[in-house]
Amino acid sequence: MSADSAVPTTPATSAASDSAAAAQNISQHPLRTPDVEVMLDALRLAANNDELFNFLLDVTTPRELSEMAQRLQVAQLLSSGRAYAAIEKETGASAATIARVSKCLQYGNTGYATILKRLEEK
């Protein structure tokens, strides 16, 4: 515990503050270009899933869209405690993909966590 802090810093509280800091600084991410901002706005403008699906079909390849959906499914299964081997068998995702999604869930920018929580609430 530092002299300036009334709360001791533990690995858990340090990780939580690092994650919060990362989320707050996301607007300064090097990929957050004006073009990316327009894409983010465009995604939010879809009035329904059909419009969004058609837009995604136009701006991604079928493989890219399938891979994004697969990664989200992997994130859902990892969050529910499923084992890598079971996820690999169920989704067809490679061990490398599963590991990457797991790393994002643990150390990422909270994107998966935010969306998974909202999907659960839906």
GIBELGI-V434041 format. One record per residue. RES is the residue in one letter. SS is DSSP state (alpha for helix, beta for strand, coil for the rest). OMEGA is omega in whole degrees, -180 to 180 (NA if undefined). Layout:
# GIBELGI-V434041
<<RES | SS | OMEGA> <RES | SS | OMEGA>>
This chain:
# GIBELGI-V434041
<<M | coil | 179> <S | coil | 180> <A | coil | -178> <D | coil | -173> <S | coil | 177> <A | coil | -178> <V | coil | 179> <P | coil | 178> <T | coil | 176> <T | coil | 176> <P | alpha | -179> <A | alpha | -179> <T | alpha | 177> <S | alpha | 179> <A | alpha | 179> <A | alpha | 180> <S | alpha | 177> <D | alpha | 179> <S | alpha | 178> <A | alpha | 179> <A | alpha | 179> <A | alpha | 179> <A | alpha | 180> <Q | alpha | -178> <N | alpha | -177> <I | alpha | 179> <S | alpha | 179> <Q | alpha | 179> <H | coil | -178> <P | coil | 178> <L | coil | -177> <R | coil | -178> <T | coil | 175> <P | alpha | 178> <D | alpha | 178> <V | alpha | 177> <E | alpha | 178> <V | alpha | 179> <M | alpha | 178> <L | alpha | 177> <D | alpha | -179> <A | alpha | 179> <L | alpha | 180> <R | alpha | -177> <L | alpha | 178> <A | coil | -176> <A | coil | -178> <N | coil | -178> <N | alpha | 179> <D | alpha | 177> <E | alpha | -180> <L | alpha | 178> <F | alpha | 179> <N | alpha | 178> <F | alpha | 180> <L | alpha | 176> <L | alpha | 180> <D | alpha | -173> <V | alpha | 176> <T | coil | 171> <T | coil | 176> <P | alpha | 179> <R | alpha | 179> <E | alpha | 180> <L | alpha | 178> <S | alpha | 180> <E | alpha | 177> <M | alpha | 179> <A | alpha | 179> <Q | alpha | 180> <R | alpha | 177> <L | alpha | 177> <Q | alpha | 178> <V | alpha | 179> <A | alpha | 179> <Q | alpha | -178> <L | alpha | 176> <L | alpha | -179> <S | alpha | 179> <S | coil | 175> <G | coil | -179> <R | coil | 179> <A | coil | -180> <Y | alpha | -177> <A | alpha | 179> <A | alpha | 179> <I | alpha | 179> <E | alpha | -180> <K | alpha | -176> <E | alpha | -173> <T | alpha | -174> <G | coil | 178> <A | coil | 178> <S | coil | 177> <A | alpha | 179> <A | alpha | 178> <T | alpha | 180> <I | alpha | 179> <A | alpha | 180> <R | alpha | 178> <V | alpha | 178> <S | alpha | 179> <K | alpha | 178> <C | alpha | 179> <L | alpha | -177> <Q | alpha | -170> <Y | alpha | -174> <G | coil | -175> <N | coil | 179> <T | coil | 180> <G | alpha | 178> <Y | alpha | -176> <A | alpha | -180> <T | alpha | -177> <I | alpha | 178> <L | alpha | 178> <K | alpha | 180> <R | alpha | 176> <L | alpha | 178> <E | alpha | -179> <E | alpha | -175> <K | coil | NA>>
